């Protein structure tokens, strides 16, 4: 019997939902796990999650639309978020933004054609005293320079062959 991507997705959501107790409190962790493993939260995934948690799919979609770190569209393996607070602005955020856009060949809000990188703004990373700050997946970088941006992007590209979607947070 051929196992489809939807079958694997359904099985994963069922297992994760059971591990989370199948309660409404498991919604955000379920969404995070789906996005991390599959790169996006599809309509099918939202329906399965709603069924597992016994809630309406609209509730699932409203949570996704509310939280900036959740998204319905496919995103890169490495999600780069540059802090745009006033303290990071004063510390030189604009130079980093230009460096990121130049090195990646995309603008903020876009994903590279190869699906490797997504570039986003973050309203605050919580590192105002160490700016400019940048977040790549779950890893925080502080006192970022254009040279560091270039080196980190090279490290991401070099490490990609050694990690899967589940290892996104590893750099």
Wavefront OBJ file of the C-alpha trace (Angstrom):
o trace
v 0.000 0.000 0.000
v 1.324 3.411 -1.002
v 1.703 5.840 1.899
v 1.055 9.413 0.814
v 2.347 12.648 2.311
v -1.147 13.280 3.698
v -1.122 9.852 5.360
v 2.216 10.643 7.029
v 0.960 14.079 8.050
v -2.240 12.619 9.523
v -0.295 9.927 11.417
v 2.125 12.512 12.812
v -0.664 14.831 13.950
v -2.527 11.933 15.600
v 0.625 10.831 17.442
v 1.532 14.357 18.513
v -2.064 15.057 19.556
v -2.149 11.915 21.704
v 1.191 12.843 23.279
v -0.192 16.305 24.054
v -3.287 14.883 25.693
v -5.589 15.818 22.829
v -6.641 19.000 24.608
v -6.966 22.530 23.293
v -3.688 23.428 25.050
v -1.899 21.216 22.490
v -2.914 23.481 19.580
v 0.152 25.708 19.351
v 2.669 22.892 19.936
v 0.896 20.845 17.244
v 1.015 23.732 14.798
v 4.695 24.314 15.531
v 5.560 20.662 14.978
v 3.637 20.501 11.692
v 5.297 23.666 10.427
v 8.728 22.495 11.529
v 8.495 19.079 9.899
v 6.451 19.910 6.782
v 7.458 23.531 6.183
v 3.887 24.818 6.125
v 0.493 24.319 7.737
v -1.834 23.188 4.974
v -5.641 23.253 4.945
v -5.529 19.476 5.349
v -3.310 19.784 8.437
v -5.632 22.396 9.951
v -8.619 20.082 9.467
v -6.850 17.083 11.036
v -5.681 19.190 13.992
v -9.206 20.515 14.475
v -10.573 16.956 14.429
v -7.930 15.708 16.887
v -8.610 18.563 19.315
v -12.380 18.618 18.747
v -12.404 22.267 17.735
v -13.552 24.084 14.611
v -10.989 24.554 11.797
v -11.642 28.311 11.916
v -10.218 28.343 15.449
v -7.055 26.673 14.173
v -6.736 29.157 11.323
v -7.324 32.138 13.625
v -4.456 31.046 15.879
v -2.168 30.714 12.855
v -3.103 34.161 11.576
v -2.578 35.705 15.030
v 0.906 34.359 15.757
v 3.698 35.732 13.587
v 5.818 32.596 13.899
v 3.122 30.414 12.331
v 2.333 30.574 8.645
v 0.045 28.968 6.092
v 2.510 29.289 3.224
v 5.716 27.390 2.639
v 8.780 28.978 4.161
v 12.476 28.391 3.861
v 14.449 25.816 5.785
v 16.154 28.742 7.510
v 13.833 31.528 8.617
v 15.817 34.686 9.217
v 14.184 37.374 11.316
v 15.904 40.727 11.735
v 14.831 42.844 14.680
v 13.434 46.217 13.678
v 13.121 47.927 17.040
v 14.454 51.442 17.536
v 17.448 50.134 19.499
v 18.449 47.790 16.645
v 17.821 50.614 14.188
v 20.261 52.839 16.075
v 22.773 49.967 16.252
v 22.876 49.580 12.443
v 20.003 47.320 11.442
v 19.711 48.936 7.986
v 23.206 47.799 6.943
v 22.310 44.245 7.968
v 19.026 44.382 6.070
v 20.873 45.424 2.901
v 23.489 42.711 3.443
v 20.803 40.029 3.887
v 18.877 41.159 0.825
v 22.054 41.315 -1.278
v 23.422 37.953 -0.123
v 20.081 36.180 -0.534
v 18.803 37.988 -3.615
v 15.372 38.530 -2.022
v 13.503 41.216 -0.117
v 11.926 40.960 3.307
v 8.784 38.834 3.208
v 10.179 36.577 0.472
v 11.670 33.093 0.242
v 14.596 32.163 -1.990
v 13.743 30.151 -5.115
v 15.568 27.107 -3.746
v 13.402 27.161 -0.590
v 16.467 27.538 1.616
v 15.872 30.968 3.217
v 12.906 33.120 4.202
v 13.619 36.714 5.210
v 11.305 38.430 7.715
v 11.207 41.351 10.090
v 10.710 40.740 13.812
v 9.134 43.402 15.962
v 11.325 42.464 18.925
v 13.688 39.616 19.661
v 14.226 40.746 23.250
v 17.903 41.587 22.843
v 17.678 45.372 22.804
v 20.864 45.775 24.832
v 22.832 43.629 22.350
v 21.594 44.887 19.017
v 21.405 44.621 16.218
v 19.839 41.208 16.751
v 18.838 38.480 14.345
v 17.051 35.176 14.795
v 17.635 32.228 12.490
v 15.076 29.538 13.258
v 15.566 29.233 17.037
v 19.112 30.593 17.283
v 19.665 34.194 18.378
v 22.562 36.257 17.055
v 23.473 39.537 18.755
v 25.757 42.438 17.923
v 25.426 41.299 14.324
v 27.722 42.755 11.675
v 27.486 42.438 7.877
v 30.488 40.088 8.025
v 28.702 37.855 10.544
v 25.614 37.792 8.303
v 27.723 36.590 5.392
v 29.475 33.921 7.498
v 26.237 32.653 9.060
v 24.569 32.334 5.656
v 27.564 30.340 4.410
v 27.331 28.084 7.482
v 23.616 27.531 6.838
v 24.272 26.573 3.235
v 27.124 24.263 4.237
v 25.155 22.556 6.996
v 21.965 22.060 5.011
v 23.122 18.800 3.500
v 23.616 17.418 7.018
v 20.231 18.305 8.526
v 16.571 17.699 7.784
v 13.512 19.768 8.519
v 13.416 18.380 12.051
v 16.910 19.798 12.594
v 16.092 23.286 11.380
v 17.177 24.854 14.629
v 20.697 23.476 14.309
v 23.280 25.759 12.723
l 1 2 3 4 5 6 7 8 9 10 11 12 13 14 15 16 17 18 19 20 21 22 23 24 25 26 27 28 29 30 31 32 33 34 35 36 37 38 39 40 41 42 43 44 45 46 47 48 49 50 51 52 53 54 55 56 57 58 59 60 61 62 63 64 65 66 67 68 69 70 71 72 73 74 75 76 77 78 79 80 81 82 83 84 85 86 87 88 89 90 91 92 93 94 95 96 97 98 99 100 101 102 103 104 105 106 107 108 109 110 111 112 113 114 115 116 117 118 119 120 121 122 123 124 125 126 127 128 129 130 131 132 133 134 135 136 137 138 139 140 141 142 143 144 145 146 147 148 149 150 151 152 153 154 155 156 157 158 159 160 161 162 163 164 165 166 167 168 169 170 171
